[in-house]
Amino acid sequence: MQIAMMAQNAELYSHRRLKEAAEARGHELTIIKTLGCYMNIASRRPTIYYNGAELPKFDAVIPRIGASITFYGLAVLRQFEVMGTWPLNESVAIGRSRDKLRAMQLMARDGIGLPVTTFAHDPRQTEEVLRVAGGAPTVIKLLEGTQGIGVVLADTDRSAKSVIEAFRGANVNILVQEFIKEAGGTDIRALVVGGRVVAAMKRTGAEGEFRSNLHRGGRAEVVKLTPEERATAVRAAKAMGLNVCGVDMLRANHGPVVMEVNSSPGLEGVEKATGIDIAGQIIDFLQKTAKPGKTATRGKG
């Protein structure tokens, strides 16, 4: 198969592993810098150009779109879809997961466990929002944040009000969530591929850090999921419409709660923690499933 991978940095561990896994199975994988593409949106012959030349027809595309370039990345991915290239994750599904508020609303609709989450616009509703979220300590997060950036733990109602007012003064959208104290600064990342959990790790934050992101100095170790946690991860992936994703959960007293669904999960931490060839499983799923022109978003916007 001829496979394209949209990725700004070809040297990242995840991208190298996916390329190695594809080539080990006899496929040709070409890494294309997303921001280096431009498109001719023609009604009869849509095309994508890269480095001054028209890209050839690919059988499948693996989108690894950074959060900071979501808008342009999804535009390029939609162009691949219009051209009949099969996407590992579809543009509409990635868009759902990148909009944290929309993602929460979709998972709430499907009855998936979530932390109490509030969202409001009027500054006069701050006290009510904090009350609904359970009061301090509380978590305040930017809708556009990633890798733990833009996530604040407020220890008191006064500090929470100050943080909320500061964010609103900067004209950014935020969510206010209950703090799951019993999680103890750890979370679970479950890797879902093709509707099943293929690996999972527990991430523990650095000393004094409530965020467990590996980019922020957290550590990872293998973890055994409960049947409920496995089912929750699979249902969250399905709610987004993602074939491949990382589902981040906390172990609350009342069961697993989903914090985020990541459409371009990093592979380094979970592969090294578990010893599982996740890149290979992703390529195996792709080669079994990819069919040119088969995309649910084709013709539906």
Disulfide bonds with the S-S distance in Angstrom:
none
